[in-house]
Amino acid sequence: MSVETFGLEEKKNDKTLYDYQQVDINKIFNVIDAHPQKYNLLYQLPTGGGKTVIFSQIVREYIQRYNKKVLILTHRIELCKQTSKMLSEFGVINKIINSKVKELPDQEEYMCFVAMVETLNNRLHDEKLEISDIGMVIIDEAHYNSFRKLFKFFSNCFILGVTATPLSSNIKLPMKDNYRELIVGDSISSLIDKGFLARANVYSYDVGLQSLKVGINGDYTVKSSEELYSNMSMQEKLLSAYMEKSQGKKTLIFNNGINTSKEVYETFRNAGFPVRHLDNTTSKQDRKQILKWFKHTPDAIVTSVSILTTGFDEPSVETIILNRATKSLTLYFQMIGRGSRVLPGKSEFTVIDLGNNMARFGHWSSPVDWKQLFRSPDFYFESLLSDEEIEREFKYVMPPDLRKQFANSDNVDFDVEEAYDDVIKRGLKSKAVLDWSMEQHVKMCVENSEDVFDARILAKELKDDISSRIKQYSYCISKSTKNYREWLEEDYSRRLRLEINKEF
């Protein structure tokens, strides 16, 4: 079949659009046909749903229908190249406007341009570049605020923003201010049921985040994250979680800070695991080599700092570790989405959450009312649980391997809140809760040991259990400063050793 429209050629692929993709394309064209100019439309589709495929087909059809040019904006060079390649496969002849392109003497030869937002902004401001006859602008990863500055140059165009999460990267600049309406694509759970996305098995580990501070951008600061996640106990927690749930699987670890990622690299390397570290200071050549190694090494581990959240696609990833906390729903979906690609023999993947993220946002595949969130982002942010509320809900469960060491004890659980209510009813001092807890811990250590030395070794294994009980107790007495909890833990552990000594 010949292609008569200028700027198009025969498709290089035989990609058949899925039903849900064609349905969304039809919806989008209904809006374009009704408002061909001066209209801003936002389209949401989960990571892995094929946004680039969809808008490549839209570009092709738009040029055929309207005979006007299309400009596609991205915020990263990798996305520029991927988009250009996909457009070419769809038979759309296109030109990339990158930092090397200063002028466009050949612009009449193209109906489609792909540009980096910063590059294009600089060229347009310097008045070195003018692209004529643009009818539609497509904005990939539209939740990034860097695109707003370009809207004024294309005020007469149809603007289509595309994102997996219609939430602005700046909470003070909501997306509803820039887009008239939102079209919502298929949900994650629907794409899983249809076999287009893998199912996530999420394992959450209780992490105390009280020391984290929130920065001006609304998310946790790198500095406070580095202090928490670089410490030895968090590194140990990460390593043991990996060994318990992911050993031997291809794993991506996301951190909030370069120092943390480097610590993670050392921790895993010292433990004998195949690991590499990546951050935005890694050279292009090294990055390419590391990602190639990652692709071809079955049990490879890459620890990184957010740079693999967009523009990176490696379907063979089997485990995602969130070794960080975030208040950004977008980042949450992006990180987990890196593991959601399906492959023959891969219909599910593992997520290890070390930042209480699932408790904050819900399961990755849980339904989200995107239209409500688009209309009222403030209401959404206000309804998020605080870290203290999340942590209050955590109930410590003794790991199976540790439970075996206390096999002679019928019961190893202790409900601090129930004990506190009992203490108040009896008119006793609140410290009685810790005394009752201590009695149980002493009994557990004694009945599972042959001598005082065994018992004291077992007492050390109760560190996480003690920490959890102290935290719950501090919530009950409404005195939960970090220093006070640390003092209580130290005092409790010291007294536990003394009480054990008395039993032998």
Stockholm file with secondary structure:
# STOCKHOLM 1.0

chainA/1-504         MSVETFGLEEKKNDKTLYDYQQVDINKIFNVIDAHPQKYNLLYQLPTGGGKTVIFSQIVREYIQRYNKKVLILTHRIELCKQTSKMLSEFGVINKIINSKVKELPDQEEYMCFVAMVETLNNRLHDEKLEISDIGMVIIDEAHYNSFRKLFKFFSNCFILGVTATPLSSNIKLPMKDNYRELIVGDSISSLIDKGFLARANVYSYDVGLQSLKVGINGDYTVKSSEELYSNMSMQEKLLSAYMEKSQGKKTLIFNNGINTSKEVYETFRNAGFPVRHLDNTTSKQDRKQILKWFKHTPDAIVTSVSILTTGFDEPSVETIILNRATKSLTLYFQMIGRGSRVLPGKSEFTVIDLGNNMARFGHWSSPVDWKQLFRSPDFYFESLLSDEEIEREFKYVMPPDLRKQFANSDNVDFDVEEAYDDVIKRGLKSKAVLDWSMEQHVKMCVENSEDVFDARILAKELKDDISSRIKQYSYCISKSTKNYREWLEEDYSRRLRLEINKEF
#=GR chainA/1-504 SS CCCCSTTBCCCSSCCCCCHHHHHHHHHHHHHHHHCCSSEEEEEECCTTSCHHHHHHHHHHHHHHHHCCEEEEEESSHHHHHHHHHHHHHTTBCEEEECTTCCCCTTGGGCSEEEEEHHHHHHHHHTTCCCCCSEEEEEEETTTSGGGGGGGGGGTTSEEEEEESSCSCSSTTSCGGGTCSEEEECCCHHHHHHTTSBCEEEEEECCCCCTTCCBCTTSSBCHHHHHHHHTSHHHHHHHHHHHHHHTTTSCEEEECSSHHHHHHHHHHHHHTTCCEEEECTTSCHHHHHHHHHHHHHCTTCEEEESSTTSSSCCCTTCCEEEECSCCSCHHHHHHHHHTTCBCBTTBCEEEEEESSSHHHHHCCTTSCCCHHHHHHCHHHHHHHSCCHHHHHHHCCCCCCHHHHHHTTTCSCCCCCHHHHHHHHHHHTCCTTHHHHHHHHHHHHHHHHTCSSHHHHHHHHHHTHHHHHHHHHHHHHHTTCCCHHHHHHHHHHHHHHHHHHHHHHC
#=GC SS_cons         CCCCSTTBCCCSSCCCCCHHHHHHHHHHHHHHHHCCSSEEEEEECCTTSCHHHHHHHHHHHHHHHHCCEEEEEESSHHHHHHHHHHHHHTTBCEEEECTTCCCCTTGGGCSEEEEEHHHHHHHHHTTCCCCCSEEEEEEETTTSGGGGGGGGGGTTSEEEEEESSCSCSSTTSCGGGTCSEEEECCCHHHHHHTTSBCEEEEEECCCCCTTCCBCTTSSBCHHHHHHHHTSHHHHHHHHHHHHHHTTTSCEEEECSSHHHHHHHHHHHHHTTCCEEEECTTSCHHHHHHHHHHHHHCTTCEEEESSTTSSSCCCTTCCEEEECSCCSCHHHHHHHHHTTCBCBTTBCEEEEEESSSHHHHHCCTTSCCCHHHHHHCHHHHHHHSCCHHHHHHHCCCCCCHHHHHHTTTCSCCCCCHHHHHHHHHHHTCCTTHHHHHHHHHHHHHHHHTCSSHHHHHHHHHHTHHHHHHHHHHHHHHTTCCCHHHHHHHHHHHHHHHHHHHHHHC
//
